[in-house]
Amino acid sequence: MNRTVIAMIVALIVALYLTILNVRHPLIGMDVIENKNGDIIVNDIYEFGWAKKHGIHINDQVLKVDGKPPLSHFTVREYKTIEQAKTITIQRENQIQTLKVDYKSHGTEQWLYYIALPAGFFLFAISLSIFLLRLRPNDKSATVLIYFLLLTGICYISASLSAKYAPFGRQIFNGIFFILPAVFLHFVYHYFEKEKKVWFAKKIVFSLYGFNFLMFVVSLESLSFRSISEAEVLLTTFFINMVIILALLGKGFVYFKKDEQRHTVKGVFFAIGLSAAPFVLFYDLPVLIIGKWVLPAELTVTSFFVLPSVFLYLICTDRLFRLQFSINHFVYYALLSLFPAFLVTLLYAKFVHEARRFAELTLLFLLIYVINILVLYSKGYFDRTLRTKLYVQKKLLSRKYISNR
């Protein structure tokens, strides 16, 4: 059996197992600290977590986790947070209550962000991989792209479990998160090597693999050092990877100054920039600089849906000079979609929903914006298809009319 097919089957099994774990364990979203008296106190509540939906407040005291002292629970002891728990006993002033955490505790937002979107992304990725394998079964760049798609899909699903501090999901996420940028650059190298127009050495790809492996080891040891956290290692490494990749693509754009491949490099740069920019600008950098995100990761990572689609186009078509035409169409459709998306969001905030939370409105705007762009693309496709069919029918009728005469 083909190794790529085996990789797809393994990825599908892992993704299914991770999804089941995601359903079984909702995100509790409750950080804690130990005060001077040795009590465990809630000091932060996550916006999309179970704790907020069930009325837990900052400064509530945690008496028990799963019927035992809080510090006996591994996420409290190691990460100063409560996750992977089945029952939590809370005291507020003189009131004590024990709350049950089970699969029914998922709120609507958790079903969307932690289960539906990751599962949908993986299905999208594996469908593209199957199509790509049938189209280019012996192409090195296509094979690397398939691995990239599968790893990205598993990474998205395991990210939800990583946020819940599930040991298996966290290990899977960390390992894949560090290797993904190098796999991406590996794909770019093989793609342009096939065209005999590579502008950077293969040793740069392997150097990036080595750098990310080193940072992965650092992340494993981060628990031993209180001065740096695992999240800081992940976010810093991701930012450095993006700088390296975009710098190499920028160099390629200059290298192909008078070559048609210039448009291809521009498309690659556009794809990685558009997909990564929301996460870097609104989550990664703010967390590293001021310790607080502007938009939650759950919202910003949805932009990564752009990446596999664009690169599938690049690897599947033999007419890469038409990429610039597609990009221009995207910009045109994006501008047309901007105003109606903003108007509908504004009307929703004004007349429908009184809470008007910024995160909710941002998600609504993005969904309407993407739907508008897809509708415009669909309209263009159907216009071309129907025009072709009508032209053929018209030509056949003309011939029939002439023959009858």
PyMOL commands that set and color helices and strands:
alter all, ss='L'
color gray80, all
select helices_A, chain A and resi 3-24+50-53+70-72+74-79+103-105+108-135+140-163+167-194+202-224+230-255+261-290+297-316+320-352+358-404
alter helices_A, ss='H'
color red, helices_A
select strands_A, chain A and resi 30-34+40-45+61-65+81-82+87-92+95-100
alter strands_A, ss='S'
color yellow, strands_A
deselect
rebuild
show_as cartoon
